[in-house]
Amino acid sequence: MLGYRLYFLNGENHIVEAQEFEAASDLEALNWAEARRDHRAKELWSGARRVQSWRADPTPEVRSEENLSFGIFFGSPSVSKGIAG
């Protein structure tokens, strides 16, 4: 097993969070890192070797209150049942 570090970066490319883990290969480590993808920039390292870097998503998904209300109203069986009868 190889040791890896996944660094999450802020807008100034400073590390704001790090996660250490082990994986059998770079491919396994890349899959692990991709599963933790969010809107922030991040870098995957193994020792002194940078394996992959990702840019920040310029348009992260923003959940507006209107979208949340719509999802709760139409997505909840208990709410729908209460309205129908």
Secondary structure, 3 states (H helix, E strand, C coil): CEEEEEEEECCCCCEEEEEEEEECCHHHHHHHHHCCCCCCEEEEEECCEEEEEECCCCCCCCCCHHHHHHHHHHHCHHHHHHHHC
